[in-house]
């Protein structure tokens, strides 16, 4: 249906928000990106990991996003 482009390297994880309106992606480029599903627009590029971003999860209310990285850190992002 749609191809989203924005990561500089491989994507390791994706996650949809609970209401299906947002998609997050985590990549080898150390970035977590936030996308609007309806039109594929990139809403944010989140920097903070020192190594590959490898996992993602939205909070049940969809107000926060959590990412895990190969750097051993877990980052909690406010997306409201």
Secondary structure, DSSP 8 states (H G I E B T S, - for coil): -------SS-EEEEEE-TTSSEEEEEETTSEEEEEETTT--EEEEEE--SS-EEEEEE-TTSSEEEEEETTS-EEEEE--
